[in-house]
Amino acid sequence: MKDIDSQWLETKKHREHWQQKATRLKELDAPDVLVEEAERVSKLTHWEYDIELEEAEKLREQEIQEYAKKNPIKKSVVKEIYRLHDSLMERNDSIIECLLDGSFIMWLKELHPLSIEGFSLNDLEYCIYDPILYSLHDEFLDKKRIEFQPERKTK
């Protein structure tokens, strides 16, 4: 009986959350598609919603793999990503200091990989170069935080 009560409470909480979200979206004059989706999700049980999310994630992974097969990583793009990263590493201005909050999006904006010939918006959307970009972002943070926070050098 406890399991049934627990599941019922989880579903109730899920539905209330999504109903509140739908109401808030209406108040904000959000696009109808967002309101309709929130209302649709509010009618699902939390289990149904979790299953939908899992299926969507599997579909997304398949799309990424298919795109990656058709669009392999280009050596020239990788070289240019590293060149842009090196130029960021050489800079010591206030923009670089602002990037130390760890925001990957802000770092990526400053790196500006879309300016690279052969690097497309689809490459970004389908995460083709993500392992390289995330690795370089981590390297950037590790090295630049030490530079901009000298007290950490001795620790």
C-alpha positions as CSV (number, residue, x, y, z in Angstrom):
1,M,0.0,0.0,0.0
2,K,2.9,2.3,0.8
3,D,4.2,1.9,-2.8
4,I,0.8,2.9,-4.3
5,D,0.6,5.9,-2.0
6,S,4.1,6.9,-2.9
7,Q,3.5,6.6,-6.7
8,W,0.2,8.5,-6.3
9,L,2.0,11.3,-4.5
10,E,4.8,11.5,-7.0
11,T,2.3,11.7,-9.9
12,K,0.2,14.3,-8.1
13,K,3.4,16.4,-7.5
14,H,4.4,16.0,-11.1
15,R,1.0,17.1,-12.4
16,E,0.8,20.1,-10.1
17,H,4.3,21.1,-11.1
18,W,3.5,21.0,-14.9
19,Q,0.1,22.7,-14.3
20,Q,1.8,25.5,-12.5
21,K,4.3,25.7,-15.3
22,A,1.5,25.9,-17.9
23,T,-0.2,28.6,-16.0
24,R,3.0,30.6,-15.6
25,L,3.7,30.3,-19.3
26,K,0.3,31.6,-20.1
27,E,0.9,34.6,-17.8
28,L,4.1,35.3,-19.6
29,D,2.4,35.1,-23.0
30,A,4.7,32.3,-24.0
31,P,4.3,30.7,-27.4
32,D,1.3,28.4,-27.6
33,V,3.5,25.4,-28.4
34,L,5.2,25.7,-25.0
35,V,1.9,26.1,-23.1
36,E,0.4,23.1,-25.0
37,E,3.4,21.0,-24.2
38,A,3.3,21.9,-20.5
39,E,-0.4,21.1,-20.4
40,R,0.2,17.8,-22.2
41,V,2.9,16.8,-19.8
42,S,0.7,17.7,-16.9
43,K,-1.7,15.0,-17.9
44,L,1.0,12.3,-17.8
45,T,2.0,10.3,-14.8
46,H,5.6,10.9,-13.7
47,W,6.4,7.4,-14.9
48,E,5.0,8.1,-18.4
49,Y,7.0,11.3,-18.5
50,D,10.2,9.6,-17.5
51,I,9.7,7.0,-20.2
52,E,9.2,9.8,-22.8
53,L,12.4,11.5,-21.7
54,E,14.3,8.2,-21.9
55,E,13.0,7.5,-25.4
56,A,13.8,11.1,-26.5
57,E,17.3,10.7,-25.2
58,K,17.8,7.4,-27.1
59,L,16.5,9.0,-30.3
60,R,18.8,12.0,-29.8
61,E,21.8,9.7,-29.4
62,Q,20.9,7.8,-32.6
63,E,20.6,11.1,-34.4
64,I,24.0,12.2,-33.1
65,Q,25.6,8.9,-34.1
66,E,24.1,9.0,-37.6
67,Y,25.3,12.6,-38.1
68,A,28.8,11.7,-36.9
69,K,29.0,8.8,-39.4
70,K,28.1,11.1,-42.2
71,N,30.2,14.1,-41.0
72,P,33.5,12.9,-39.5
73,I,35.8,15.2,-37.6
74,K,37.9,17.3,-39.9
75,K,41.6,17.6,-39.2
76,S,41.7,21.2,-40.4
77,V,38.9,22.2,-38.0
78,V,40.6,20.5,-35.1
79,K,43.8,22.4,-35.9
80,E,41.9,25.6,-36.0
81,I,40.1,24.9,-32.7
82,Y,43.5,24.4,-31.1
83,R,44.9,27.6,-32.7
84,L,41.9,29.6,-31.4
85,H,42.3,28.0,-28.0
86,D,46.1,28.9,-27.9
87,S,45.2,32.5,-28.7
88,L,42.8,32.6,-25.9
89,M,45.4,31.1,-23.6
90,E,47.8,33.9,-24.5
91,R,45.3,36.7,-23.6
92,N,45.2,38.2,-20.2
93,D,42.4,40.8,-20.4
94,S,39.3,41.3,-18.4
95,I,37.2,39.1,-20.8
96,I,39.5,36.2,-20.0
97,E,39.1,36.8,-16.3
98,C,35.3,36.9,-16.7
99,L,35.4,33.4,-18.4
100,L,36.8,31.9,-15.2
101,D,33.4,31.5,-13.7
102,G,33.3,28.3,-15.6
103,S,30.6,29.0,-18.2
104,F,31.3,26.7,-21.2
105,I,28.8,28.8,-23.3
106,M,30.6,32.0,-22.6
107,W,34.0,30.4,-23.3
108,L,32.6,28.9,-26.5
109,K,31.3,32.3,-27.6
110,E,34.7,33.8,-27.1
111,L,36.4,30.9,-28.9
112,H,33.9,31.3,-31.7
113,P,34.3,28.0,-33.5
114,L,31.5,28.9,-36.0
115,S,34.1,31.2,-37.6
116,I,36.1,28.2,-38.6
117,E,35.8,27.1,-42.2
118,G,34.2,23.7,-42.3
119,F,32.7,23.9,-38.8
120,S,28.9,24.1,-39.1
121,L,26.1,24.9,-36.7
122,N,25.0,21.3,-37.2
123,D,28.5,20.2,-35.9
124,L,27.8,22.2,-32.8
125,E,24.2,21.0,-32.5
126,Y,25.2,17.3,-32.9
127,C,28.2,17.6,-30.5
128,I,30.8,16.4,-33.1
129,Y,33.6,18.4,-31.6
130,D,32.4,18.4,-28.0
131,P,35.0,16.1,-26.5
132,I,37.8,18.4,-27.9
133,L,36.0,21.5,-26.9
134,Y,35.2,20.4,-23.3
135,S,38.7,19.2,-22.8
136,L,40.2,22.5,-24.0
137,H,37.7,24.4,-21.8
138,D,38.8,22.4,-18.8
139,E,42.5,23.1,-19.6
140,F,41.7,26.8,-20.0
141,L,40.0,26.9,-16.6
142,D,42.8,25.0,-14.9
143,K,45.6,27.1,-16.3
144,K,43.9,30.5,-16.2
145,R,42.5,30.2,-12.7
146,I,46.1,29.7,-11.5
147,E,47.3,32.7,-13.4
148,F,44.5,35.0,-12.2
149,Q,44.4,33.7,-8.7
150,P,48.0,33.6,-7.6
151,E,47.2,32.5,-4.0
152,R,46.2,29.2,-5.4
153,K,49.7,28.6,-6.9
154,T,51.2,27.7,-3.6
155,K,48.5,25.2,-2.6
